[in-house]
Amino acid sequence: MSLQLNHPEDEIERWNAMRHGDALSFKWLYVRYFQPLYAYGKKIGVSEKALQDYIHDVFVQLWFYHANLAEIQSVKLYLYRSWRRKVNRHISGQALIDSMEALLNGHPAFEDADVQIEAAYHESSDLRAQSLRRLANDLAPRQYEALVLRCYDEFSCKEIADILDTNEESATTLVQQGLDQLKQFAKLVTSISLFLLWSAI
């Protein structure tokens, strides 16, 4: 089989073939999902070495127990959920929160915002700049992770709940609150940019 197919039905076909011992289908799934899982882990602040180890462990277990695997509806959801649970078992909740907060504080969008804010402080004591800094710092790590899953990996709120081991209502709230906060963030960035442009004239 070719490794180029990339539709959900192809993934299910590969999954079922792997369940029956098809090594090429196992390889296809590994190649298909290594990079997305790696990118997800980097976005939530897991170290590079741990990232590779956890992804490797997920797939080793997948192949070791392939004969006992059940039919599933979404390979993507299964792998993300398995990977996230492995992270939970190896990294304490506080350690993951700390790493995600460090990631948020160093996020390029926030760094760019800081440059704009500092310029605004030199020009004026405009309170919008202070609000912008607060919004950037107050985006909770769990909100951030929910937004990564929703906006980057295109999971539904029900699927996000499954991955984060919470209920759908909580996942929906995390996504909505994060989106609302980012909308305010975007409006403030625009307002400050316009203010700086006007001040330069």
C-alpha positions in Angstrom: 0.0 0.0 0.0 1.1 3.6 -0.7 2.0 5.9 2.2 0.4 8.9 0.5 -3.3 8.4 1.4 -4.4 10.9 4.0 -8.2 10.7 4.5 -10.0 9.5 7.7 -11.4 6.4 5.9 -7.8 5.5 4.8 -6.7 5.8 8.4 -9.4 3.5 9.6 -8.4 1.0 6.8 -4.8 1.3 8.0 -5.8 0.9 11.6 -7.8 -2.3 10.9 -4.9 -3.7 8.8 -2.5 -3.0 11.6 -4.8 -4.8 14.0 -4.3 -7.9 11.8 -0.5 -7.5 11.8 0.2 -5.3 8.8 3.5 -3.7 9.6 3.4 -1.3 6.6 0.1 0.1 7.9 1.7 0.5 11.4 4.5 2.4 9.7 2.1 4.6 7.8 0.3 5.6 11.0 3.6 6.4 12.7 4.7 8.6 9.8 1.3 10.2 9.5 1.1 11.1 13.2 4.6 11.6 14.5 4.8 15.3 13.4 1.3 16.3 14.6 1.8 14.8 18.0 5.2 16.3 18.2 3.9 19.8 17.3 1.0 19.4 19.8 3.5 18.5 22.6 5.8 21.5 21.7 2.8 23.9 21.8 2.0 22.8 25.4 5.6 22.9 26.6 6.7 19.3 26.8 10.5 18.9 26.5 11.9 17.8 23.1 13.4 14.6 24.5 10.3 13.6 26.4 8.2 14.3 23.4 10.0 11.8 21.2 10.1 9.2 24.0 6.3 9.5 24.7 5.4 9.3 21.0 7.7 6.3 20.6 6.2 4.6 23.7 2.6 5.1 22.3 3.5 3.4 19.1 5.5 0.6 20.7 2.5 -0.3 22.8 0.2 0.1 19.8 2.2 -2.5 17.9 2.8 -4.8 20.9 -1.0 -5.0 21.6 -2.2 -4.7 18.0 -4.0 -8.0 18.1 -6.1 -6.8 21.1 -7.0 -3.4 19.7 -10.7 -2.7 19.0 -12.3 -1.0 16.0 -12.4 2.8 16.4 -14.1 5.7 14.7 -11.1 8.1 14.8 -7.5 7.2 14.7 -6.5 10.8 15.3 -8.6 11.0 18.5 -7.3 7.7 19.8 -3.6 8.6 19.3 -3.9 12.1 20.8 -5.8 10.7 23.8 -3.3 7.9 24.3 -0.4 10.4 24.0 -1.9 12.9 26.4 -2.6 10.2 29.0 1.0 9.0 28.8 2.1 12.6 29.4 -0.2 12.8 32.4 1.3 9.6 33.9 4.9 10.9 33.5 4.6 14.6 34.2 3.0 16.1 37.3 0.1 18.5 36.7 2.0 21.4 38.2 5.1 20.6 36.1 3.1 20.7 32.9 1.4 23.9 34.0 4.7 25.5 34.8 6.2 24.5 31.4 3.1 25.8 29.6 3.2 29.1 31.4 6.8 29.5 30.5 5.9 28.8 26.9 3.1 31.3 27.0 5.3 34.0 28.4 7.8 33.4 25.6 5.2 33.2 22.8 6.2 35.3 19.8 2.8 37.0 19.6 3.1 38.0 23.3 6.7 39.2 22.7 5.6 41.3 19.8 2.8 42.7 21.9 5.3 43.6 24.7 7.3 45.7 22.1 4.2 47.5 21.1 3.2 48.0 24.8 6.6 49.4 25.7 6.4 51.9 22.8 2.9 52.9 24.0 4.1 53.5 27.5 6.8 55.9 26.2 4.1 57.8 24.3 1.3 57.7 26.8 -0.1 56.1 29.9 -2.9 54.6 27.9 -4.7 52.0 30.0 -5.3 49.8 27.0 -1.6 48.8 27.0 -1.9 47.6 30.6 -5.0 45.6 29.7 -3.2 44.0 26.8 -0.4 42.8 29.0 -2.9 41.4 31.6 -4.8 39.5 28.9 -1.6 38.0 27.5 -0.5 36.8 31.0 -3.9 35.6 32.1 -4.5 33.1 29.3 -4.6 29.9 31.5 -2.5 26.9 30.3 -5.6 24.7 30.1 -7.4 27.3 28.0 -4.3 27.5 25.8 -4.1 23.7 25.3 -7.9 23.5 24.5 -7.4 26.2 21.9 -4.4 24.3 20.4 -6.6 21.2 20.0 -9.5 23.2 18.6 -7.7 25.7 16.3 -4.6 23.8 15.2 -5.7 20.2 15.4 -9.4 20.8 14.6 -10.9 18.6 17.3 -14.5 19.1 18.4 -15.2 20.1 22.0 -16.4 16.6 22.7 -13.1 15.2 21.4 -11.2 17.8 23.4 -13.0 16.7 26.5 -12.0 13.1 25.8 -8.3 14.1 25.3 -8.2 16.3 28.4 -10.1 13.8 30.5 -12.9 16.3 31.3 -16.6 16.7 30.3 -17.8 18.3 27.1 -19.3 21.3 28.9 -15.9 22.1 30.6 -14.1 21.7 27.3 -16.5 24.0 25.5 -16.1 26.6 28.3 -12.3 26.4 28.0 -12.4 26.9 24.3 -15.0 29.7 24.4 -13.2 31.6 27.2 -9.9 31.3 25.4 -11.4 32.5 22.2 -13.1 35.4 23.9 -9.8 36.4 25.5 -7.9 36.2 22.3 -10.6 38.3 20.6 -10.0 41.0 23.2 -6.3 40.6 22.8 -6.6 41.1 19.0 -8.8 44.2 19.4 -6.3 45.7 21.8 -3.4 45.0 19.6 -5.2 46.7 16.7 -6.1 49.7 19.0 -2.6 50.1 20.1 -1.2 49.7 16.6 -3.5 52.4 15.4 -2.6 54.6 18.3 1.1 54.3 17.6 0.5 55.0 13.9 -1.5 58.1 14.8 1.2 59.3 17.2 3.9 58.9 14.5 2.1 61.3 12.1 
